[in-house]
Amino acid sequence: MFNTTFKIVYFVLFMVISTVRKYFTSKQAKKGMAKDKRTGLDIFFLVINGIGMVIPLIYVFTSKLDFANYYLPDWVGWLGVLIILDAAWLLLLSHRDLGRHWTVTVGLREGHSLITTGIYKYLRHPMYAAHLVWAIGQILILHNWIAGYSFIVTMLPFYFYRSRKEEEMLIEEFGDEYLEYKQKTGALFPKF
């Protein structure tokens, strides 16, 4: 089952991040959607992204992927732990600041407003930034060519697809207000 410290630590971090997401997902489950822009491609990318998150669990709980292991010093793994803790913090801030406006798929809630405060003052896509940070941390914790890289390989296409769709929807909904906001803020990294 668990055969390394980093597998155990990764699983604990995975559960922390999953708990944050589950908490905010359950709060939004019954809120109405004003616009649902979900497509088959959107669902496809969600599923692929989910697979990229599950592959490390296969690695954690079995030895099936151990053939793809490689060696890195332990300090690299501990750096990955710190990075994933940062990702969990960023995800928590993102959900807290977006509040009732968060949706699993591309869409707008009833009475949706443009959020430009909190973490959204600096980043337009802090949840995707959190996922990118998590993916980088995962590479550093799980020294395995398949499990370590699975999330970044699935997350990046998901991000490029979803962020474009979301921005199109927000421009359509908020027009110049969103375009002005876009000029002031970075997508995944703050503008200085």
C-alpha positions in Angstrom: 0.0 0.0 0.0 2.0 3.0 1.2 5.7 2.4 0.7 7.2 5.9 1.0 6.8 8.9 3.2 6.0 11.1 0.3 3.1 8.8 -0.8 1.6 9.2 2.6 2.2 13.0 2.7 0.8 13.4 -0.8 -2.4 11.5 0.1 -2.9 13.7 3.2 -2.4 16.8 1.0 -4.8 15.4 -1.6 -7.4 15.0 1.1 -6.9 18.5 2.4 -7.4 20.0 -1.1 -10.4 17.7 -1.7 -12.0 18.7 1.5 -11.7 22.4 0.6 -13.2 21.8 -2.8 -16.0 19.5 -1.4 -16.9 22.1 1.2 -17.4 24.9 -1.4 -19.0 22.5 -3.9 -21.6 21.4 -1.3 -22.5 25.0 -0.5 -23.2 25.7 -4.2 -25.1 22.6 -5.1 -28.6 24.1 -4.9 -27.8 27.5 -6.3 -29.5 28.4 -9.6 -27.6 28.9 -12.8 -28.6 31.9 -14.9 -26.4 30.9 -17.8 -25.1 27.4 -18.4 -22.4 27.4 -21.1 -21.4 23.8 -20.5 -20.7 21.7 -23.6 -19.6 18.2 -24.3 -16.0 19.4 -24.7 -16.3 21.1 -21.3 -17.3 17.7 -19.7 -14.6 15.9 -21.6 -11.9 18.2 -20.2 -13.4 17.9 -16.7 -13.2 14.1 -16.9 -9.6 14.2 -18.3 -8.6 16.6 -15.6 -10.1 14.3 -13.0 -8.1 11.3 -14.4 -4.9 13.4 -14.0 -5.9 13.8 -10.3 -6.7 10.1 -9.8 -3.5 8.6 -11.3 -1.4 9.6 -8.3 -3.8 7.8 -6.0 -3.2 4.6 -8.0 0.5 5.2 -7.4 0.0 5.9 -3.7 -2.1 2.8 -3.0 -0.5 0.3 -5.3 2.9 -0.6 -6.8 1.5 -0.8 -10.4 3.3 2.4 -11.5 6.6 1.9 -9.5 8.3 0.9 -12.8 8.3 4.6 -13.7 10.0 5.8 -10.4 13.1 7.9 -10.5 15.3 9.3 -7.8 15.4 12.9 -6.4 16.8 14.0 -3.1 14.3 14.1 -0.2 14.6 17.9 0.1 12.9 18.2 -3.4 9.9 16.2 -2.1 9.7 18.5 1.0 9.8 21.5 -1.3 6.9 20.0 -3.1 5.0 19.6 0.1 5.4 23.4 0.8 4.3 24.2 -2.8 1.1 22.0 -2.5 0.3 23.7 0.9 0.5 27.0 -1.0 -1.8 25.6 -3.6 -4.3 24.6 -0.9 -4.2 28.1 0.6 -4.7 29.7 -2.9 -7.6 27.4 -3.6 -9.2 28.3 -0.3 -8.8 32.0 -0.9 -10.2 31.6 -4.5 -13.3 29.8 -3.3 -13.8 32.1 -0.3 -13.5 35.3 -2.4 -15.6 34.0 -5.3 -18.3 32.7 -2.9 -21.7 32.0 -4.4 -20.5 32.7 -7.9 -18.4 29.6 -8.3 -19.6 26.9 -10.7 -18.1 23.5 -11.6 -18.8 24.1 -15.3 -18.7 27.2 -17.4 -21.7 29.3 -16.4 -23.1 32.2 -14.4 -25.2 32.1 -11.2 -28.4 34.0 -10.7 -27.5 37.6 -9.8 -23.9 37.0 -10.8 -21.5 40.0 -10.3 -17.9 40.5 -11.4 -15.6 39.7 -8.5 -12.5 42.0 -8.4 -11.6 41.9 -4.8 -9.6 39.6 -2.5 -7.3 37.3 -4.5 -9.3 38.3 -7.7 -7.8 41.8 -7.3 -4.5 40.2 -8.4 -5.5 37.2 -10.5 -8.3 36.5 -12.9 -7.9 32.7 -12.6 -6.6 32.0 -9.0 -8.2 28.5 -8.9 -6.4 27.5 -12.1 -3.2 29.1 -10.6 -3.8 26.9 -7.5 -4.1 23.8 -9.7 -0.9 24.7 -11.6 0.9 25.2 -8.3 -0.5 21.8 -7.1 0.7 20.1 -10.3 4.2 21.5 -9.9 4.3 20.4 -6.3 3.0 16.9 -7.3 6.0 16.5 -9.7 8.3 17.3 -6.8 6.6 15.0 -4.3 5.9 12.0 -6.5 9.1 10.9 -8.1 7.4 8.9 -10.8 7.2 9.8 -14.5 3.5 8.9 -14.7 2.0 9.8 -11.3 4.2 12.9 -10.8 3.3 14.4 -14.2 -0.2 13.2 -14.7 -1.9 16.3 -13.3 0.1 18.9 -15.2 -0.4 17.0 -18.5 -4.2 17.1 -18.0 -4.5 20.4 -16.2 -2.8 22.6 -18.9 -5.1 21.7 -21.8 -8.1 22.1 -19.4 -6.9 25.5 -18.3 -6.3 26.8 -21.8 -9.8 25.6 -22.9 -11.7 26.7 -19.9 -10.1 30.0 -19.3 -10.8 31.1 -22.9 -14.5 30.0 -22.6 -14.9 31.7 -19.2 -13.4 35.0 -20.4 -15.6 35.0 -23.5 -18.6 34.5 -21.3 -17.5 37.3 -18.9 -16.9 39.7 -21.7 -20.3 38.9 -23.1 -21.9 39.5 -19.7 -19.9 42.4 -18.3 -18.4 44.0 -21.4 -16.1 46.9 -20.8 -16.1 46.3 -17.1 -14.5 42.9 -17.6 -12.1 44.2 -20.3 -10.9 46.9 -17.9 -10.4 44.4 -15.1 -8.5 42.1 -17.5 -6.1 44.9 -18.3 -5.3 45.4 -14.6 -4.9 41.8 -13.6 -2.8 38.8 -14.6 -4.3 35.5 -15.5 -2.2 33.0 -13.4 0.4 35.4 -12.1 -0.1 38.9 -10.8 0.8 41.9 -13.0 3.4 44.2 -11.5 
